[in-house]
Amino acid sequence: MDIWMKVGSALLLGAMIIYLWPRAKIMMQESPKGSSDDWKTASIALLGVIGFVILLMMAV
C-alpha cells in the first residue's frame, strides 16, 4: 500500500475516534447498569458460543 494511503487511513481513523468519543462517553453514562442476572445470562451465552466453536474445530 502506498505511504499516502496509509497516512490518509490513519488520519481518517483518528478523526472518527475523536468524533465518536464524546457520544460514546454520554452513552456509557446514561446506559442502564447490568444486574447479576444479566451478567449470568451473557456469560452462559458466551460459553455456549465458545463451546460450539470448539465442537466445530474438533469436527474438522
N, C-alpha and C positions, 0 to 999 in steps of 0.2 A: 504494500500500500504506500502511496506517495506520502511524504512527510507532511505536506499541507493538508491532506485528507485526515491524517491522524490529529494534527493540531486543531482543525476545524471540528472534528468529532469530540475532542476533549473540551473545547470551548462550549459547544452546544450541550454537552453533558453537564458541565459546571453550571451553565445558565439554567438548565432545567432543575438542578438541585437547589440552586438559590431561589428560584421562582416557587418551587413546591414546599420548601422548608417551613415558611410561616403557616401555610394551610395545614400541613401535617401536624404542626405543634398545636394548633387550635383544635383539630380533630382529636388528638390524643387527650387534651384537657377536657373536652366536652363529651367524650365517649363514655358509655356506662362501664362500670368495673365488673369484671367477671367473678362469679361466685365459685366456691369449691366444686359444686356440681358441674358448672360449665367446664372447668379445667379437667375434671374426671372424664367427661364426655369427649372432649377434644383429644385427650391422651389415649383413650380407648380407640377412637377413630384412627389416630396416627399409628398406633401399634398394629391395627388391622391392616393398614396400607403397607407398613413395613413387612409384616408377615406375608402378605400377598406377594410382594416383590421378591422376598426370599424364596417363596414357593416357586415363583416363575423362574428364578435363577437356577434353582435346583433341578427344574424340569428340563432345562436345556442341556 
